[in-house]
Amino acid sequence: MNFQRFLFVMKKEFIQIKRDKASLIISIIMPVMMILLFGYAVNTELDNINTAVMDMSNTKESKDIIKNFENTKYFQITERTKSYTEIDKYLDEGKVHSAIIIPADYALKLKEHEKTNVKILIDGSDATTARTILNAAVLSGEKYNKIYINKNAKKDLNSGGINISTKVLYNPDLKNKNFTIPGLVGLILQNITILLTAFAIVREKERGTIEQLIVSPLRPMDIILGKLAPYVFIGFFDFLLAMFFGFDYFGVPISGSLPLLIFLGLGFVICSLAIGILISTTAKTQLQAMQMTFMILLPSVLLSGFIFPREAMPKIINAIGYFIPLTYFLNIVRGIVLKGVGISYIYKDVIVLLIFGIVLLGVSIFRFKRNLE
C-alpha cells in the first residue's frame, strides 16, 4: 500500500464529509439523542399512576385509606367523582388507569366491626401497567388492613377489616399480545409508509429527472399529491395485511367497530406518508433521507407508548411524545380493539392526526415550491 496515496484518499474523504454538512450534523446529534432517549424513555418502573376515586362514604375513615394508597407513590389521584358512568368514561378515554371505589357504608361497617369492601378497577389494556397496579393495590390494601386490625384488636377481637377486591377491565387475562399486536400494527404501518415516500422526490434529484418536472406545467401541489397517491393505496393495503395477520392469525379480538378502525387507519396512512414526503423534500441525497427516517422512527418506538408506559417517563420526554403522530394512532387502535370505544371517546386523537396530516402536507408543498424557485 502506498502511504502517500492512502493519505490523499483519506484527505479527500474528509473534505467530502465536511461538504455534506447535513449528514455530519446527523452523525453527531444521533448518538447523543439515542443516549438521552434510551436513558429516560426505557423505564418500566411505574409510579404516580393516574387514578380516579369515587368516595361515596366521604368520611375520615375513607379519606385515610385513600391517603394510604397515595402514600405508596403508585397511585396519583387525578379525578374525583360520584358517578360510575364518569369512572367508565375516564377509563375508556385513558385519562386514568385505575379507579378506587369506596362504598357509602364503609365507615359504618368499620365502626360496627364488620368486613367492608373497597373495589379497585384496573385498565388491563396494558398488561404491564395493569400488573403493577394490581400488585400495588393488593399489597397496600393488605398492609393497611393489618394495621387497622392490629389497632382495633385490643378493643374487639372481632374487629372486622377491609377487603380489597380488584377487577381487571378490557383484558382480564392480562395477555401481552392483546396490547402489543394493535400497537405493532400501527408501528409497522408508520415505518413502511415513511420509508416508501422518504425517497420519492430525493430519488428524482439524484437521477436528475427533477428538472423535467420543474420545466413541466405541473404545480408543486400536483407533484406532491401525485407522488403521494400511489403510496396511499400501497400503504392502505399494507395496513389491511398487517391487521389480518395481527388480529386474525394471533387471535386478538376486536371489541369495537372494524369499519371505523379501517377508516381511521387510512387517515393515519396519509399522515405517515406526509412525514415521508417532508423528509424527501428536505434531504438532498438518499443517504440523508435514510438518516432522517431513522431519526424519526426510533423515537416513535420509544416515546409513543408502543413498548414503554409514557407515564413512567420524565415530563419533558413525555411531552415530546405528543409531537409524534403514532402516539395518537396507538390510542385510537388500542381504544377500538381493546376497549371497544367509539368515535366519541377518541375524537381528540383523530383531530390531532388530521391536523398533523394537513400541516405536514402543507409544509412539504411549501418547501418543494421554495426549492423549485
C-alpha positions as CSV (number, residue, x, y, z in Angstrom):
1,M,0.0,0.0,0.0
2,N,1.3,3.4,-0.9
3,F,1.0,5.5,2.2
4,Q,1.0,8.9,0.4
5,R,-1.9,7.8,-1.8
6,F,-3.7,6.5,1.2
7,L,-3.4,9.9,2.9
8,F,-4.6,11.6,-0.3
9,V,-7.8,9.5,-0.4
10,M,-8.4,10.0,3.3
11,K,-8.0,13.8,3.0
12,K,-10.4,13.8,0.0
13,E,-13.0,11.8,2.0
14,F,-12.8,14.2,5.0
15,I,-13.4,17.1,2.6
16,Q,-16.3,15.2,1.2
17,I,-17.8,14.6,4.7
18,K,-17.2,18.3,5.5
19,R,-19.2,19.4,2.5
20,D,-22.1,17.1,3.4
21,K,-22.9,19.2,6.5
22,A,-26.4,17.6,6.9
23,S,-25.0,14.1,7.3
24,L,-22.2,15.3,9.5
25,I,-24.6,17.1,11.9
26,I,-26.9,14.0,12.0
27,S,-24.0,11.7,12.8
28,I,-23.1,13.9,15.8
29,I,-26.6,14.5,17.0
30,M,-27.9,10.9,16.6
31,P,-25.7,9.2,19.3
32,V,-26.5,12.0,21.8
33,M,-30.2,11.8,21.1
34,M,-30.2,8.0,21.3
35,I,-28.4,8.0,24.7
36,L,-30.9,10.6,26.1
37,L,-33.9,8.8,24.7
38,F,-32.9,5.3,25.9
39,G,-31.7,6.7,29.2
40,Y,-35.0,8.4,30.0
41,A,-37.6,6.5,28.0
42,V,-36.6,3.0,28.7
43,N,-38.1,2.8,32.2
44,T,-40.5,0.0,33.2
45,E,-40.8,1.2,36.8
46,L,-44.2,2.7,37.1
47,D,-45.3,5.2,39.8
48,N,-47.9,8.0,40.1
49,I,-50.4,6.1,38.1
50,N,-53.4,8.3,37.2
51,T,-56.3,7.2,39.4
52,A,-59.9,8.2,39.8
53,V,-61.6,8.0,43.2
54,M,-65.3,7.6,43.9
55,D,-65.7,8.1,47.7
56,M,-69.3,7.6,48.5
57,S,-68.6,7.5,52.2
58,N,-66.7,10.8,52.4
59,T,-65.7,10.2,56.0
60,K,-62.4,10.4,57.9
61,E,-62.0,6.6,57.6
62,S,-62.5,6.7,53.8
63,K,-60.1,9.6,53.4
64,D,-57.5,7.6,55.5
65,I,-57.5,4.7,53.1
66,I,-57.3,6.9,50.1
67,K,-54.3,8.6,51.6
68,N,-52.8,5.2,52.2
69,F,-53.0,4.4,48.5
70,E,-51.5,7.8,47.6
71,N,-48.6,7.3,50.1
72,T,-47.5,4.2,48.2
73,K,-46.5,6.6,45.4
74,Y,-48.1,4.2,42.9
75,F,-51.4,5.9,42.8
76,Q,-51.9,9.6,41.9
77,I,-55.5,10.8,42.4
78,T,-56.3,12.9,39.3
79,E,-60.1,12.6,39.2
80,R,-62.8,12.6,41.8
81,T,-66.4,11.7,41.0
82,K,-69.6,10.3,42.5
83,S,-70.7,8.6,39.3
84,Y,-69.9,5.1,37.9
85,T,-70.6,6.5,34.4
86,E,-67.8,9.0,34.8
87,I,-65.4,6.3,36.0
88,D,-66.2,4.2,33.0
89,K,-65.6,7.3,30.8
90,Y,-62.2,8.1,32.4
91,L,-61.1,4.6,31.9
92,D,-62.3,4.4,28.3
93,E,-60.6,7.6,27.4
94,G,-57.4,6.6,29.1
95,K,-57.5,9.5,31.5
96,V,-56.9,7.1,34.3
97,H,-55.6,3.6,34.5
98,S,-57.3,2.7,37.8
99,A,-60.2,3.7,40.0
100,I,-60.8,3.3,43.7
101,I,-64.5,2.9,44.7
102,I,-65.4,3.2,48.4
103,P,-69.0,2.3,49.3
104,A,-71.3,4.6,51.2
105,D,-71.4,2.3,54.3
106,Y,-67.6,2.0,54.5
107,A,-67.2,3.9,57.8
108,L,-70.4,2.5,59.3
109,K,-69.3,-1.1,58.8
110,L,-65.9,-0.4,60.3
111,K,-67.5,1.1,63.4
112,E,-69.7,-2.0,63.7
113,H,-66.6,-4.2,63.2
114,E,-67.9,-5.8,60.1
115,K,-66.0,-6.6,56.9
116,T,-66.2,-3.7,54.4
117,N,-65.2,-3.8,50.7
118,V,-63.1,-1.4,48.7
119,K,-63.2,-2.0,44.9
120,I,-60.3,-1.3,42.6
121,L,-61.0,-1.1,38.8
122,I,-57.9,-1.6,36.6
123,D,-57.4,-0.8,33.0
124,G,-55.9,-4.1,31.7
125,S,-55.3,-2.9,28.1
126,D,-51.6,-2.5,29.0
127,A,-50.8,-5.8,30.8
128,T,-47.5,-4.4,32.3
129,T,-49.1,-1.4,33.8
130,A,-52.1,-3.4,35.0
131,R,-49.9,-5.9,36.8
132,T,-48.2,-3.1,38.6
133,I,-51.5,-1.6,39.7
134,L,-52.9,-5.0,40.7
135,N,-49.9,-5.8,42.9
136,A,-49.7,-2.4,44.4
137,A,-53.4,-2.3,45.2
138,V,-53.4,-5.8,46.8
139,L,-50.2,-5.3,48.8
140,S,-51.0,-1.7,50.1
141,G,-54.6,-2.8,50.9
142,E,-53.4,-5.9,52.9
143,K,-50.9,-3.8,54.7
144,Y,-53.5,-1.1,55.6
145,N,-55.9,-3.9,56.7
146,K,-53.3,-5.4,59.1
147,I,-52.5,-2.1,60.6
148,Y,-56.3,-1.4,61.1
149,I,-56.9,-4.9,62.7
150,N,-53.9,-4.7,65.0
151,K,-55.0,-1.2,66.1
152,N,-58.6,-2.4,66.9
153,A,-57.9,-5.9,68.0
154,K,-57.3,-4.7,71.6
155,K,-60.8,-3.2,71.7
156,D,-62.6,-6.1,69.9
157,L,-61.3,-9.4,68.8
158,N,-63.9,-9.5,66.0
159,S,-62.7,-6.2,64.6
160,G,-63.8,-6.7,61.0
161,G,-61.4,-5.2,58.5
162,I,-61.1,-4.1,54.9
163,N,-61.4,-6.4,51.9
164,I,-59.7,-5.2,48.7
165,S,-61.4,-6.6,45.6
166,T,-59.9,-6.0,42.2
167,K,-61.4,-6.2,38.7
168,V,-59.3,-6.0,35.5
169,L,-61.2,-4.4,32.6
170,Y,-60.7,-4.8,28.8
171,N,-58.0,-7.5,29.0
172,P,-59.0,-9.7,32.0
173,D,-56.4,-12.4,31.3
174,L,-53.6,-9.8,31.1
175,K,-52.4,-11.2,27.8
176,N,-49.4,-9.1,26.5
177,K,-50.3,-9.8,22.9
178,N,-53.6,-8.1,23.2
179,F,-51.7,-4.9,23.9
180,T,-48.6,-5.4,21.7
181,I,-50.3,-6.6,18.5
182,P,-52.5,-3.5,17.9
183,G,-49.5,-1.2,18.7
184,L,-47.4,-3.3,16.3
185,V,-49.9,-2.8,13.5
186,G,-49.6,1.0,13.9
187,L,-45.8,0.9,14.2
188,I,-45.3,-1.3,11.1
189,L,-47.8,0.8,9.1
190,Q,-45.9,4.0,10.0
191,N,-42.4,2.6,9.3
192,I,-43.3,1.2,5.9
193,T,-45.2,4.3,4.7
194,I,-42.5,6.7,5.8
195,L,-39.8,4.5,4.2
196,L,-41.8,4.3,0.9
197,T,-42.1,8.1,0.4
198,A,-38.9,9.3,2.1
199,F,-37.1,8.6,-1.2
200,A,-39.8,9.7,-3.6
201,I,-38.5,13.2,-4.5
202,V,-34.9,12.8,-3.4
203,R,-34.6,9.9,-5.9
204,E,-35.7,12.3,-8.7
205,K,-33.0,14.8,-7.6
206,E,-30.2,12.1,-7.7
207,R,-31.3,10.8,-11.1
208,G,-31.6,14.3,-12.5
209,T,-35.2,13.9,-13.6
210,I,-36.4,16.6,-11.2
211,E,-35.5,19.2,-13.8
212,Q,-38.1,17.6,-16.2
213,L,-40.8,18.1,-13.5
214,I,-39.6,21.7,-12.9
215,V,-39.9,22.8,-16.6
216,S,-43.3,21.0,-16.9
217,P,-46.6,22.9,-16.3
218,L,-47.1,20.9,-13.1
219,R,-47.5,22.9,-9.9
220,P,-45.8,21.8,-6.6
221,M,-49.1,20.6,-5.2
222,D,-49.7,18.5,-8.3
223,I,-46.3,16.8,-8.0
224,I,-46.5,16.2,-4.2
225,L,-50.1,14.8,-4.3
226,G,-49.4,12.9,-7.5
227,K,-46.4,11.2,-5.9
228,L,-48.3,10.6,-2.7
229,A,-51.4,8.9,-4.3
230,P,-49.9,5.6,-5.3
231,Y,-48.4,5.1,-1.9
232,V,-51.7,5.7,-0.3
233,F,-53.0,2.5,-2.0
234,I,-49.9,0.6,-1.1
235,G,-49.9,1.8,2.5
236,F,-53.6,1.0,2.9
237,F,-53.1,-2.5,1.5
238,D,-50.2,-3.0,4.0
239,F,-52.4,-1.8,6.8
240,L,-55.1,-4.4,5.9
241,L,-52.4,-7.1,5.6
242,A,-50.9,-6.2,9.0
243,M,-54.4,-6.2,10.5
244,F,-55.3,-9.6,9.1
245,F,-52.1,-11.3,10.3
246,G,-52.0,-9.3,13.6
247,F,-55.6,-9.8,14.7
248,D,-56.7,-13.0,12.9
249,Y,-53.6,-15.1,13.0
250,F,-52.6,-14.2,16.6
251,G,-56.2,-14.3,17.8
252,V,-56.6,-10.8,19.1
253,P,-60.3,-10.0,19.3
254,I,-61.5,-6.6,18.0
255,S,-64.0,-5.3,20.6
256,G,-65.0,-2.1,18.7
257,S,-66.0,-1.2,15.1
258,L,-63.9,-2.7,12.4
259,P,-65.1,-0.2,9.7
260,L,-64.2,2.7,12.0
261,L,-60.7,1.2,12.6
262,I,-60.1,0.8,8.8
263,F,-61.3,4.3,8.1
264,L,-59.1,5.9,10.7
265,G,-56.2,3.6,9.6
266,L,-56.5,5.2,6.1
267,G,-56.1,8.6,7.8
268,F,-53.0,7.5,9.6
269,V,-51.6,6.1,6.4
270,I,-51.9,9.6,4.7
271,C,-50.4,11.3,7.8
272,S,-47.4,8.9,7.8
273,L,-46.9,9.3,4.1
274,A,-46.8,13.1,4.6
275,I,-43.9,12.7,7.0
276,G,-42.0,10.7,4.3
277,I,-42.7,13.3,1.7
278,L,-41.5,16.1,4.0
279,I,-38.2,14.1,4.6
280,S,-37.9,13.7,0.8
281,T,-38.3,17.4,0.1
282,T,-35.7,18.2,2.9
283,A,-33.0,15.6,2.1
284,K,-30.5,16.2,-0.7
285,T,-29.4,12.6,-1.0
286,Q,-30.9,9.2,-0.3
287,L,-28.4,8.7,2.4
288,Q,-29.6,11.8,4.2
289,A,-33.2,10.6,3.7
290,M,-32.4,7.3,5.3
291,Q,-30.7,9.0,8.3
292,M,-33.6,11.4,8.8
293,T,-36.0,8.5,8.6
294,F,-34.3,6.6,11.4
295,M,-34.1,9.8,13.5
296,I,-37.9,9.8,13.4
297,L,-38.6,6.0,13.6
298,L,-36.6,5.2,16.7
299,P,-38.1,8.0,18.9
300,S,-41.6,6.8,17.7
301,V,-40.9,3.4,19.1
302,L,-39.6,4.7,22.4
303,L,-41.8,7.7,23.1
304,S,-45.2,6.8,21.6
305,G,-46.1,4.3,24.3
306,F,-45.6,1.3,22.0
307,I,-43.4,-0.5,24.5
308,F,-42.7,1.6,27.5
309,P,-45.5,3.3,29.5
310,R,-45.4,7.1,28.8
311,E,-46.5,7.7,32.5
312,A,-43.1,6.4,33.6
313,M,-41.2,9.0,31.5
314,P,-40.0,12.4,32.7
315,K,-42.4,15.2,31.9
316,I,-40.1,16.7,29.2
317,I,-39.6,13.3,27.4
318,N,-43.3,12.6,27.8
319,A,-44.1,16.0,26.2
320,I,-42.0,15.1,23.1
321,G,-44.3,12.1,22.6
322,Y,-47.2,14.5,21.9
323,F,-45.4,15.6,18.7
324,I,-45.3,12.0,17.3
325,P,-48.4,11.0,15.3
326,L,-48.0,7.4,16.2
327,T,-48.8,8.3,19.9
328,Y,-52.4,9.3,18.8
329,F,-52.9,6.4,16.5
330,L,-51.9,3.9,19.2
331,N,-54.6,5.5,21.4
332,I,-57.1,5.0,18.6
333,V,-56.2,1.4,17.6
334,R,-55.9,0.2,21.2
335,G,-59.1,2.1,22.2
336,I,-61.1,0.4,19.4
337,V,-59.5,-3.1,19.6
338,L,-59.2,-3.5,23.4
339,K,-61.8,-1.2,24.9
340,G,-64.4,-1.2,22.1
341,V,-64.8,2.6,22.3
342,G,-66.5,4.7,19.6
343,I,-65.5,8.0,17.9
344,S,-66.9,10.0,20.9
345,Y,-64.0,8.7,23.0
346,I,-61.2,9.1,20.5
347,Y,-62.2,12.1,18.5
348,K,-59.5,14.3,20.1
349,D,-56.8,11.9,18.8
350,V,-58.5,11.8,15.4
351,I,-58.5,15.7,15.2
352,V,-54.8,15.9,16.1
353,L,-53.9,13.3,13.5
354,L,-55.9,15.3,10.9
355,I,-54.1,18.5,11.9
356,F,-50.7,16.7,11.6
357,G,-51.5,15.4,8.1
358,I,-52.7,18.9,6.8
359,V,-49.7,20.7,8.4
360,L,-47.1,18.2,7.1
361,L,-48.5,18.2,3.6
362,G,-48.7,22.0,3.6
363,V,-45.0,22.3,4.8
364,S,-43.9,19.7,2.2
365,I,-45.6,21.6,-0.7
366,F,-44.1,24.9,0.6
367,R,-40.6,23.5,0.9
368,F,-40.8,21.9,-2.6
369,K,-42.1,25.1,-4.1
370,R,-39.2,27.1,-2.5
371,N,-36.7,24.5,-3.8
372,L,-38.0,25.0,-7.3
373,E,-37.6,28.8,-7.1
